[in-house]
Amino acid sequence: TSNTRLYTVLEGVLIRSRSLDDGRRQIVNFMFPGDLIGLQGAFDEPSSHAIEALVDARLCQFRRGDFERLIAQHPSLGYDITWLAAKEETALEGHIVSLGQRNARERVTYLAVWLLERALSTCLASDSNVLALPITQAQIADMLGLSLVHTNRTIRQLEREGLVEWKSRQVCVPDMKRAADFAQFDLENNRPRPFI
């Protein structure tokens, strides 16, 4: 069935995922304040994914039927939504490249830098490059297409190398530039994301 609502994340961090019939799950993306949930539903497409909150979250909801009128009355909002959709597509491209081309160490580092950059841009992380977020190793594995054992080994190796420190309730990237260079992640220096 198609969604009847479009949501904006006001607080918290959520996971967007798809599951196969046999229960295997692929985490597709993490959603931060300002991100949209259900944009596909705004165009009468059924939802193909599930959303799960990692921490307590607060959402703002819009009725799908009001979407066209809202954009017509606020054209700059339409631009912001298009910009957000383009940024999500760019993020998804980065995640696809990780799945297809990066080795395990690069994948985990890329994810850590991406999460920290998003958290810094939404004031969820400190300037010391620490993000308090209860992401499990199983969730990291589900995002990166790695086994749980390989994920655990990779996290321990990255910690020894000083690239990423991933504990049960927080991730730290001591040197963002070094980690970004290692994972071939382009650190953003562009305009702030719109908050809808």
C-alpha positions in Angstrom: 0.0 0.0 0.0 1.1 3.6 -0.5 2.1 5.8 2.3 -0.3 8.6 3.4 2.4 10.6 5.2 5.7 12.3 4.6 7.9 12.8 7.6 10.8 15.1 8.5 13.3 13.9 11.2 13.4 16.6 13.9 15.4 14.7 16.5 17.2 11.4 16.7 18.8 9.0 14.2 17.0 6.3 12.3 17.9 3.4 10.0 16.4 2.8 6.6 16.6 -0.9 5.6 15.2 -3.5 3.2 14.7 -7.1 4.1 14.6 -10.2 1.9 11.9 -12.8 2.3 14.3 -15.1 4.1 15.0 -12.4 6.7 18.4 -11.1 5.5 18.5 -7.3 5.9 20.4 -4.6 4.1 20.7 -1.3 5.9 20.4 1.3 3.1 21.0 4.5 5.0 21.0 6.3 8.3 18.7 9.3 8.7 19.5 12.4 10.7 17.6 15.6 11.7 16.4 17.4 8.6 16.1 14.2 6.5 12.9 13.2 4.9 11.1 9.8 5.4 8.6 8.6 2.8 9.4 10.9 0.0 8.5 8.1 -2.4 5.1 8.0 -0.9 4.6 11.6 -1.8 4.5 10.5 -5.4 2.1 7.6 -4.9 4.8 4.9 -4.7 4.5 2.2 -2.1 7.2 2.1 0.5 9.9 -0.5 -0.2 11.8 -0.1 3.1 11.4 -0.2 6.8 12.4 2.6 9.3 13.8 1.9 12.8 14.9 4.5 15.4 18.4 4.0 16.8 17.7 6.5 19.6 14.5 8.3 20.7 13.3 10.3 17.7 10.8 13.0 17.0 9.2 13.4 13.6 7.1 16.0 11.9 4.4 14.6 9.6 2.8 16.0 6.5 -0.2 14.5 4.7 0.8 13.2 1.3 -2.3 14.9 -0.2 -1.0 18.3 0.9 2.4 17.9 -0.6 1.7 19.5 -4.0 -0.1 22.5 -2.5 2.8 22.9 0.1 5.4 23.1 -2.7 3.2 25.4 -4.8 2.9 27.8 -1.9 6.5 27.6 -1.0 8.7 27.1 -4.1 11.9 27.5 -2.1 10.8 24.5 -0.1 10.5 22.5 -3.3 14.1 23.4 -4.1 15.2 22.3 -0.6 13.5 19.0 -0.9 15.0 18.4 -4.4 18.4 19.3 -2.9 17.9 16.9 0.0 16.9 14.1 -2.4 20.0 14.8 -4.5 22.2 14.6 -1.4 20.7 11.3 -0.4 21.3 10.0 -3.9 25.0 11.0 -3.6 25.2 9.3 -0.2 23.7 6.2 -1.6 26.2 6.2 -4.4 29.0 6.3 -1.8 27.5 3.4 0.0 27.1 1.4 -3.3 30.8 2.0 -4.1 31.7 0.8 -0.6 29.7 -2.4 -1.1 31.2 -3.0 -4.6 34.8 -1.7 -4.5 36.1 -0.8 -1.0 37.8 -3.4 1.1 36.5 -4.0 4.7 38.8 -1.5 6.4 37.8 1.2 3.8 34.1 0.4 4.2 34.1 0.7 8.0 36.2 3.9 7.9 34.0 5.4 5.1 30.8 4.7 7.2 32.4 6.1 10.4 33.5 9.3 8.6 30.1 9.7 6.8 28.2 9.2 10.1 30.4 11.6 11.9 30.2 14.2 9.2 26.4 14.0 9.2 26.3 14.2 13.0 28.6 17.2 13.1 26.4 19.0 10.5 23.3 18.4 12.7 25.1 19.2 16.1 24.8 15.6 17.2 28.5 15.1 17.6 31.2 17.0 19.5 34.1 18.9 18.0 36.3 16.1 19.3 34.9 13.9 16.6 32.9 11.7 18.9 29.3 10.5 18.1 27.3 8.9 20.8 25.1 6.4 19.0 24.3 2.8 19.9 25.2 1.2 16.5 25.8 -2.5 16.9 28.4 -4.5 15.0 25.5 -6.5 13.5 24.1 -3.2 12.1 27.4 -2.2 10.7 27.7 -5.6 9.1 24.1 -5.2 7.7 25.1 -1.8 6.2 28.4 -2.9 4.7 27.7 -6.4 3.5 30.3 -8.0 5.8 30.0 -11.0 8.2 29.8 -10.2 11.9 33.2 -11.9 12.5 34.8 -9.9 9.7 33.2 -6.7 11.0 34.6 -7.3 14.5 38.1 -8.0 13.2 38.1 -4.9 11.0 36.9 -2.6 13.8 39.7 -3.9 16.1 42.3 -3.4 13.3 41.1 0.1 12.6 41.4 0.9 16.3 45.0 -0.4 16.4 45.8 1.8 13.4 44.2 4.9 15.0 41.7 5.4 12.2 38.4 4.6 13.9 37.5 3.8 17.5 34.1 2.1 17.4 32.7 1.2 20.8 29.2 -0.2 21.6 27.7 3.2 22.2 30.0 5.6 20.3 32.2 6.1 17.3 35.3 8.3 17.3 37.4 9.3 14.3 40.5 11.0 15.8 41.7 12.5 12.5 38.9 13.1 10.0 41.2 14.1 7.2 43.4 11.1 7.6 40.4 8.7 7.8 38.7 10.5 4.9 41.8 10.2 2.7 42.1 6.5 3.6 38.5 5.7 2.7 38.5 8.1 -0.3 35.7 10.1 1.3 35.2 13.7 0.1 34.7 15.9 3.1 32.0 18.5 2.4 32.6 22.2 2.7 29.4 23.3 1.1 26.2 25.1 2.3 24.4 23.9 5.4 21.6 21.3 4.8 18.1 22.7 4.8 16.0 21.8 7.9 12.4 21.2 6.8 
